[in-house]
Amino acid sequence: MRPADELRELVEAYVDELELADELGALRQPMRYAVDGGGKRLRPVLCLAVAEAAGADVEDALPAAISLELVHTFSLVHDDLPALDDDDERRGRPTIHVAFGEANAILAGDALLAEALRLALSYDDAAVARELTDAVLGMIGGQARDVAGDNGDLTLLHRLKTGRLFAACVGCALWVAGIPEPEQAPWRAFADELGPLFQIVDDILDGDGVVLVHGAETARRLADEAAERALARLRQIPAETYVLAEIVAGLAARTS
């Protein structure tokens, strides 16, 4: 299997060559600014690693992987807007609405989502697009709960807002690899642990969410337990999954 760094290089190369629709005109500039914002590409790398472990050619999974990254980017562009988180900076740069105006930020986010769907629909089977669409609906539903202050069930909130897109990274890869639905269960069980793991560590880094409810020490324990559950799920999958295990370890130990 290819290491995560090599998969990340493939993602960056694909993103660099990604052609945005001509109809978008000048809007392509803020879209490109958003996509080139210096993220870790966790979601597309995860998708590619799962696809390869499941027996697919990595190159065949690239459109699905990049569609997930575009959805993630769209969500960040909209989350940063004044109506939501009202953030002026992301990853050391002005956010899209600061750099290009609020209207362009809204439109750029919309267009990124449409470009993501176009990539997902490039497969003969619509399963990848269905998986992606279901994830977007769950993610938006989670965001709506967050905006409304409906955070009484943090586990559910995390599984929607963060977890659904991580789960789709696995699900899209399985469809690309041609894994029949009845055989996807162990992979799906692994996928279900990734969103909560990421979000708990995010809360630890931000001193928010789980940390405010349970305290830093308990939050760290919950993150470690989520990582161990994910690794245990991996051990039940009859495939070479050591790259995925490394990704899980990186999620648990990340510092930014």
N, C-alpha and C positions, 0 to 999 in steps of 0.2 A: 504493500500500500504506500501511496505517496504521503510524505509528512505534511503536517498542516501548513508549514511555511511555503511549500511548493504549491499546495492548493490555493493558498492566498495569492501567490504570484499569478496563477491562472485567472483568478477572479479579477485582479487588478488589470491584467491585459485585456480581458473581455470588456470590462467597464471602460477602459481607455478607447476601445474601438466601437463602443456602443453608439449606434446611429439613432438619434431622436427624430421624431416625425418632422418633416419639412414644414408642415402646417403650423407648427408651434412658433416659428419665427424667432423673435428676440427672446421669447420665454425659455428657449434652450439654454441661455446663459445662466439664469438662476438655477435651473435644473442641474446643469453640469456643476455649478458651484456647490450645490447640495450633495450630489453624489460623490464629488471629489473632496469631501470634507474631512478626510483623515480617520475614518472609522476603522475598527479592527476586522471588519468583514466576518464576524463570528458566524452569522447565519448562513451565508453562502458557503463558507468553508465547511460548516457542519453538514450541509446538504450534500456537498461533493464527497465528503468522507463517508457518509452513510451510503450514498450511491455506489461508491467503489467497494465498500464492504459487502454490499448486497449483490455485487456481481455486474454492475453497469460500467460502461466506459465513462470516465470522468467528463470527457468532452460532450457526451450526450446529455449530461446533467447540468451543463453550464447555463443554458437558458432558464431552467427552473431556479437554479441557485441565484442568478442575477435578478430574477423576478422577485425573490424574497428580499434581496437587498434594496430593491427599489421601493417595495412596500414599507420596509423599515425606514427608509429615508423619507418617504412621504409622511409617515407618522411623526417623525421628528420635526419636519418643516411645519406641520400643523400644530403639534404640541407647543412649539415655541411661540406661537402667535399670541398677541395681547389678550385675546379672548380666552385662552387656555392658560399656559404657564407663564406667558409674558417674559420670555428669556431674551436678553439682548446679545448673549454670546454663547457659542457652542464650540467646544474643542479649540478654544483660543482664537476664534474668528467671530465677526459679527454674524448673527443669525440671518436667515434669508429675508425676513420682513424688515430688518434694520438695513441690510445692504441693498435691497431691491424694492422695498415698499411692501406694504401689507397685501395689496391686491395681487401683486406678482407672486407673493409667497403662497397665497391661497391657490392661485392658478397653477403654479409650479407643482404644488403637492398633488393637485388633481391630475395633472398630466403625468407625474411619476407613477401614480396608481394605474392610469390607463396604459402606460408603457409596460408596466409589470404584467398586466393582464394580457397584453399583446404577446409578450414573451411566453407566458404560460400557455397561451393558445397556439403556439407554434408546434406543439406536439400533435400527432395524429389522434391520440386519445385525450379526451377532455378531462381526464381524472386530475391532472396536475392543476388545471385552471379551477376545477371545483375545490380542490384542497386549498388552494391559495385564497379563493373567494370566501370559503368558510372561515379561514383564519382571520381574514380582514374583518369580517362581520363580528367575530368573537372579540378581536382586539378593540374595535370601535365600541362594542358593548361594554367592555371593561373600562375604557376611557370615560364613557358616559356615566358609569357608576362612580368613578373617581371624581368627576366634575360635580356630580350631585351629592357628594359626601357620603355615598352609600358604601362605606368601608367596614361595616360590621363583620363581614366575613372576608378577611384579608386573603385567605387561601383561594376562595373563588375569584376574587378580584385579580389576584396574581395569575391564576390559570387562564383568565380571559385576556387581560391587558398585555401580559408579557408571554404567558405560556403558549397561547394559541399559535403565535408565529413560530416559536421554537418547535412546537409539535409539527407544524407544516414543513419545516426544514427536513424533518425525517419522513413525513408522509409523501411529499413531492418526490424525494429521492427513491422511495419504494416504488412509486408508480413508474418512474423512469426506468428502474431496474426490472420492471415487470413482475414484481412479487405479488402473487395472488392475495386477495384480501384476507382469506382465512389464515394465511401464513404471516400476516403482518403483526399479530398480537404482541409478540415479545419486543418488537421494535417500537410499537406504539407505547408499550409500558415504559420503555426507556425514555421515549420522547416526553412523556408526561412529567418526568422529574426535572427536566431542564429549565423550564420557565420559572418554577418556584425557586430553584437553586440560583438562577441569575438574579431574580428579584430580591431575594433575601440578602445576597452579597451586595447588591446595589443599595439596599436600605442600610446595610452596615457602613458602606462608604459614605453615604449621605447623612447618616444619623437620623433616619426617617422610618416611616412605616413600621415594620416589625420591631425595630429598635425602640421606638417610642412606646409600643404596646408591651413588649416583653423584656426590654433591656438589651444591652450590647452582648453580654455573656450568653444569654439564651439565644439571641439571634445567631451568634457564631455557631452554637451547638446545632441549631436547626439547619444552618447551611451545611455543616459537616455531615449531618444525617441525610440531607437531600443528596449530597454528592455520593455518599456510600450507597444509598438506594439506587442511584443511577448506575453506579459501577456494578452493583449486584444484578441489575436488569441486563447489563451488557454481557455478564458472564453466562446468561441463559440463552444468548443468541449464538447459533452455530455458524459463526463467521469470524474472520480476523477483524477484531475491533480495537486493537491497541491504540490506533490513532484517535478513535473516539474516546477511549479512556484518558488519553492525554488532554483532549479538549475539555473533558469533564474536570480534570484536575486543574486546568487553567482557569475554568470558570469559578471554581471554588477558591482559588488563591489570588484572583485578580485584585489589583490595587487601584484601578481606574476604570 
